[in-house]
Amino acid sequence: MCATCGCGGAGVRVSHAGHGHPHGHDRTVTLEVDLLAANDALARRNRGRLDRAGIVAVNLMSSPGSGKTTLLERTIRTLGGVSCAVLEGDQETLLDADRIAATGARAVQINTGAGCHLDAGMVARGLDALAPEDGSLVFVENVGNLVCPALFALGEHARVVIMSVTEGADKPLKYPHMFRTADLVVLTKTDLLPHVDFAVHDWADAVRRARPGVAILQVSATTGAGMDEWRAWLEGLRTHHGAPTRTG
Amino acid sequence: MHELSITQSVVDAVTARLGEARIRRVRLEVGRLSGVVPDALRFCFELVTAGTTLDGAVLEIEEPAGSARCRTCGVGFETTEVLPLCGCGSADVEVLGGAGLRILAVETGNVVDVESEVDPCARPADAAGPGSA
């Protein structure tokens, strides 16, 4: 391959006669490369690996403090008969992985440092370390952030966006990229509804504006309200993707 | 800021295709509905390309508008809104285009003033050409 213009390289088409090229080559190289293609390819590889092992993976996305980890703790403790494992994404600390490990589930912490989202490569390495059992349910708790994680496929079977009642009912309209690719939207901390100014109907309208027809659940990990519906949704997802049926 | 990762993927994709070739110009398509902010890409570009074959390259960004179709009345229209409303009042709108995020093309060559470095005809001290004095 020419080191000046790259002609001769794989997939390189050189056109447009240039001026001053030391080797007399043309200089404009048409690439037409999708910038998310590398991540998407890794995500497809993750998905294939999960499917072959009968594992179903859920990507949980929200702003920081929405209650993802608390919801997971209660979910794992009450999902009898289903093996669960968790990839925890945070910029720093092992705090969340330690909380999940205390439930008895496998957990691996991915610290992104300055990074604001998980990508498919991080999840591939996380799955290597996590080594989830065949037929298990894997939760990927993304970095708390309602913006950046939206763009990056991880190989998940479903994207769940979580929002708490303390965040404001207009968030789905303010952060539409996150909500418009959701397979399920979960409202958490509903036990706090009597104490905060949060109009559930307005919120549900905003969610459906961002993502027409999306499923919506309301839960409280503190009181257990709505947890049956959440567990049923997870079971439905596992059944749909061919994971082994629950025996416990 | 996911633009940092996106900018890194520009460098990765270009160097994967073009190896050691020096890059003078990079042309990207960043659709208005892509969720990526062109100004943030420009901010990251100098930082991420430093010391790479793209160091010093000019970044050009095309920002095509989105296209959408109303599921209620069936009409198609252009939009720059992530959550577009149809003229009929419906919010049940399918976004069809404008989310593209691509490297369109790059220009290769000597980044350090090609005109004076490699063109024997160039006269750096007289860039405006004959007759300008």
Chai-1 contact restraints between the chains, C-beta under 6 A:
chainA,res_idxA,chainB,res_idxB,connection_type,confidence,min_distance_angstrom,max_distance_angstrom,comment,restraint_id
A,M1,B,G19,contact,1.0,0.0,6.0,A-B,restraint_1
A,A3,B,E20,contact,1.0,0.0,6.0,A-B,restraint_2
A,A3,B,A21,contact,1.0,0.0,6.0,A-B,restraint_3
A,T4,B,A21,contact,1.0,0.0,6.0,A-B,restraint_4
A,C5,B,A21,contact,1.0,0.0,6.0,A-B,restraint_5
A,C5,B,T108,contact,1.0,0.0,6.0,A-B,restraint_6
A,G6,B,L18,contact,1.0,0.0,6.0,A-B,restraint_7
A,G6,B,A21,contact,1.0,0.0,6.0,A-B,restraint_8
A,G6,B,T108,contact,1.0,0.0,6.0,A-B,restraint_9
A,G9,B,R17,contact,1.0,0.0,6.0,A-B,restraint_10
A,G9,B,L18,contact,1.0,0.0,6.0,A-B,restraint_11
A,G9,B,G19,contact,1.0,0.0,6.0,A-B,restraint_12
A,G11,B,R17,contact,1.0,0.0,6.0,A-B,restraint_13
A,V12,B,R17,contact,1.0,0.0,6.0,A-B,restraint_14
A,G20,B,V114,contact,1.0,0.0,6.0,A-B,restraint_15
A,G20,B,V118,contact,1.0,0.0,6.0,A-B,restraint_16
A,G20,B,D119,contact,1.0,0.0,6.0,A-B,restraint_17
A,H21,B,G109,contact,1.0,0.0,6.0,A-B,restraint_18
A,P22,B,V118,contact,1.0,0.0,6.0,A-B,restraint_19
A,R27,B,E107,contact,1.0,0.0,6.0,A-B,restraint_20
A,R27,B,T108,contact,1.0,0.0,6.0,A-B,restraint_21
A,R27,B,G109,contact,1.0,0.0,6.0,A-B,restraint_22
A,T28,B,A105,contact,1.0,0.0,6.0,A-B,restraint_23
A,T28,B,E107,contact,1.0,0.0,6.0,A-B,restraint_24
A,V29,B,V106,contact,1.0,0.0,6.0,A-B,restraint_25
A,T30,B,A105,contact,1.0,0.0,6.0,A-B,restraint_26
A,L31,B,I103,contact,1.0,0.0,6.0,A-B,restraint_27
A,L31,B,A105,contact,1.0,0.0,6.0,A-B,restraint_28
A,V33,B,A13,contact,1.0,0.0,6.0,A-B,restraint_29
A,V33,B,I103,contact,1.0,0.0,6.0,A-B,restraint_30
A,D34,B,R102,contact,1.0,0.0,6.0,A-B,restraint_31
A,L35,B,I6,contact,1.0,0.0,6.0,A-B,restraint_32
A,L35,B,S9,contact,1.0,0.0,6.0,A-B,restraint_33
A,L35,B,L101,contact,1.0,0.0,6.0,A-B,restraint_34
A,L36,B,L101,contact,1.0,0.0,6.0,A-B,restraint_35
A,A38,B,S9,contact,1.0,0.0,6.0,A-B,restraint_36
A,H117,B,H2,contact,1.0,0.0,6.0,A-B,restraint_37
A,C148,B,H2,contact,1.0,0.0,6.0,A-B,restraint_38
A,L151,B,H2,contact,1.0,0.0,6.0,A-B,restraint_39
A,L151,B,G35,contact,1.0,0.0,6.0,A-B,restraint_40
A,P176,B,V82,contact,1.0,0.0,6.0,A-B,restraint_41
A,P176,B,L83,contact,1.0,0.0,6.0,A-B,restraint_42
A,H177,B,G35,contact,1.0,0.0,6.0,A-B,restraint_43
A,R209,B,A91,contact,1.0,0.0,6.0,A-B,restraint_44
A,A210,B,L83,contact,1.0,0.0,6.0,A-B,restraint_45
A,P212,B,D92,contact,1.0,0.0,6.0,A-B,restraint_46
